Amino acid sequence: MNEYLKNHLARIHDSLYLSLITIDQALSKEQATIELAHELSRLLTQMDRGSHLKQDLKEAEAEAYRQVEEGVTHD
């Protein structure tokens, strides 16, 4: 994995980390909360606006496929 892909994955991780915590809490309590609703709205807004998250996902996807096709396993 090269630095380009690592950087995009780190940014994706950071963008999704708090969302996943909120979703995990809702699943463990088996209850929808206002925090969950807000977080889902935030994610949808990010995707609709063509956010950095969406661009990072596209670029990381393309780079991951490229590396798999080339047989790249590490720097």
MIDOSE-1310 file (N, C-alpha, C; in nm, 2 decimals, decimal comma, always signed):
residues 75
mney	+0,09/-0,12/+0,00/+0,00/+0,00/+0,00/+0,09/+0,12/+0,00; +0,06/+0,22/-0,09/+0,14/+0,34/-0,10/+0,09/+0,45/-0,01; +0,17/+0,55/+0,01/+0,13/+0,67/+0,09/+0,00/+0,74/+0,04; -0,02/+0,74/-0,09/-0,14/+0,80/-0,15/-0,26/+0,73/-0,10
lknh	-0,27/+0,60/-0,10/-0,38/+0,53/-0,06/-0,39/+0,54/+0,10; -0,28/+0,53/+0,17/-0,29/+0,54/+0,31/-0,35/+0,67/+0,36; -0,31/+0,78/+0,29/-0,36/+0,91/+0,33/-0,51/+0,92/+0,30; -0,56/+0,87/+0,19/-0,70/+0,87/+0,16/-0,78/+0,79/+0,26
lari	-0,72/+0,67/+0,30/-0,79/+0,58/+0,39/-0,80/+0,65/+0,53; -0,69/+0,71/+0,57/-0,69/+0,78/+0,70/-0,80/+0,89/+0,70; -0,81/+0,97/+0,59/-0,91/+1,07/+0,59/-1,05/+1,01/+0,59; -1,07/+0,90/+0,52/-1,20/+0,83/+0,52/-1,23/+0,78/+0,66
hdsl	-1,14/+0,72/+0,73/-1,15/+0,67/+0,86/-1,19/+0,79/+0,96; -1,12/+0,90/+0,95/-1,15/+1,01/+1,04/-1,30/+1,06/+1,01; -1,34/+1,07/+0,88/-1,47/+1,11/+0,85/-1,58/+1,02/+0,90; -1,55/+0,89/+0,90/-1,66/+0,80/+0,94/-1,65/+0,76/+1,09
ylsl	-1,55/+0,78/+1,16/-1,53/+0,73/+1,29/-1,64/+0,77/+1,39; -1,67/+0,90/+1,39/-1,78/+0,95/+1,48/-1,92/+0,89/+1,44; -1,94/+0,88/+1,31/-2,06/+0,83/+1,26/-2,08/+0,68/+1,31; -1,97/+0,61/+1,30/-1,98/+0,47/+1,34/-2,00/+0,45/+1,49
itid	-1,95/+0,54/+1,57/-1,97/+0,53/+1,71/-2,12/+0,56/+1,74; -2,18/+0,66/+1,67/-2,32/+0,69/+1,69/-2,41/+0,58/+1,65; -2,37/+0,52/+1,53/-2,45/+0,40/+1,48/-2,44/+0,28/+1,57; -2,32/+0,26/+1,62/-2,30/+0,14/+1,71/-2,38/+0,16/+1,84
qals	-2,38/+0,28/+1,89/-2,46/+0,31/+2,02/-2,61/+0,29/+1,99; -2,66/+0,33/+1,88/-2,80/+0,31/+1,84/-2,83/+0,16/+1,83; -2,74/+0,08/+1,77/-2,76/-0,06/+1,75/-2,76/-0,13/+1,89; -2,66/-0,09/+1,97/-2,65/-0,16/+2,10/-2,77/-0,14/+2,19
keqa	-2,83/-0,02/+2,18/-2,94/+0,02/+2,26/-3,07/-0,02/+2,19; -3,06/-0,06/+2,06/-3,18/-0,09/+1,98/-3,28/+0,03/+1,98; -3,23/+0,15/+1,97/-3,31/+0,27/+1,98/-3,26/+0,38/+1,90; -3,35/+0,44/+1,82/-3,31/+0,55/+1,74/-3,30/+0,68/+1,83
tiel	-3,20/+0,76/+1,81/-3,19/+0,88/+1,89/-3,18/+1,00/+1,80; -3,19/+1,12/+1,86/-3,17/+1,24/+1,78/-3,03/+1,25/+1,73; -2,93/+1,20/+1,81/-2,80/+1,20/+1,76/-2,78/+1,12/+1,64; -2,84/+1,00/+1,63/-2,84/+0,92/+1,52/-2,90/+0,99/+1,40
ahel	-3,01/+1,05/+1,42/-3,08/+1,12/+1,31/-2,99/+1,23/+1,25; -2,93/+1,31/+1,34/-2,84/+1,42/+1,30/-2,72/+1,36/+1,23; -2,66/+1,26/+1,28/-2,54/+1,20/+1,21/-2,58/+1,15/+1,07; -2,69/+1,08/+1,06/-2,73/+1,03/+0,92/-2,75/+1,15/+0,83
srll	-2,81/+1,26/+0,88/-2,83/+1,38/+0,80/-2,70/+1,44/+0,76; -2,60/+1,44/+0,85/-2,47/+1,50/+0,82/-2,40/+1,42/+0,71; -2,41/+1,28/+0,72/-2,35/+1,20/+0,62/-2,42/+1,22/+0,48; -2,55/+1,23/+0,48/-2,62/+1,25/+0,35/-2,58/+1,39/+0,29
tqmd	-2,57/+1,49/+0,38/-2,54/+1,62/+0,33/-2,40/+1,62/+0,27; -2,30/+1,55/+0,34/-2,17/+1,54/+0,29/-2,16/+1,48/+0,15; -2,24/+1,37/+0,13/-2,24/+1,30/+0,01/-2,31/+1,39/-0,10; -2,41/+1,45/-0,07/-2,48/+1,54/-0,17/-2,40/+1,66/-0,21
rgsh	-2,31/+1,71/-0,13/-2,23/+1,83/-0,16/-2,10/+1,79/-0,23; -2,08/+1,66/-0,26/-1,96/+1,63/-0,32/-1,84/+1,65/-0,23; -1,85/+1,61/-0,11/-1,76/+1,64/+0,00/-1,62/+1,58/-0,03; -1,53/+1,61/+0,06/-1,40/+1,54/+0,06/-1,41/+1,40/+0,08
lkqd	-1,51/+1,36/+0,16/-1,53/+1,21/+0,19/-1,56/+1,14/+0,06; -1,65/+1,20/-0,02/-1,69/+1,13/-0,14/-1,58/+1,12/-0,24; -1,50/+1,23/-0,25/-1,38/+1,23/-0,34/-1,28/+1,13/-0,29; -1,25/+1,13/-0,16/-1,16/+1,03/-0,10/-1,20/+0,89/-0,13
lkea	-1,33/+0,86/-0,11/-1,38/+0,73/-0,14/-1,35/+0,69/-0,29; -1,38/+0,78/-0,38/-1,36/+0,75/-0,52/-1,21/+0,73/-0,55; -1,13/+0,81/-0,50/-0,98/+0,80/-0,53/-0,92/+0,68/-0,46; -0,96/+0,65/-0,34/-0,91/+0,53/-0,27/-0,96/+0,40/-0,34
eaea	-1,08/+0,40/-0,39/-1,14/+0,29/-0,46/-1,05/+0,26/-0,59; -1,03/+0,37/-0,66/-0,95/+0,36/-0,79/-0,81/+0,31/-0,76; -0,75/+0,37/-0,66/-0,61/+0,33/-0,62/-0,60/+0,18/-0,57; -0,70/+0,14/-0,49/-0,70/+0,00/-0,44/-0,71/-0,09/-0,56
yrqv	-0,80/-0,07/-0,65/-0,82/-0,16/-0,77/-0,69/-0,16/-0,85; -0,63/-0,04/-0,87/-0,50/-0,03/-0,94/-0,39/-0,12/-0,88; -0,38/-0,10/-0,75/-0,28/-0,18/-0,67/-0,30/-0,33/-0,68; -0,43/-0,37/-0,67/-0,46/-0,51/-0,68/-0,43/-0,56/-0,82
eegv	-0,46/-0,49/-0,92/-0,43/-0,53/-1,06/-0,28/-0,54/-1,08; -0,21/-0,45/-1,02/-0,06/-0,46/-1,03/+0,01/-0,55/-0,94; -0,07/-0,61/-0,84/-0,01/-0,70/-0,75/+0,07/-0,63/-0,64; +0,04/-0,50/-0,61/+0,11/-0,42/-0,51/+0,06/-0,47/-0,38
thd	+0,16/-0,51/-0,29/+0,12/-0,54/-0,15/+0,18/-0,45/-0,05; +0,28/-0,38/-0,08/+0,34/-0,29/+0,02/+0,43/-0,19/-0,06; +0,48/-0,08/+0,01/+0,57/+0,02/-0,05/+0,70/-0,05/-0,10
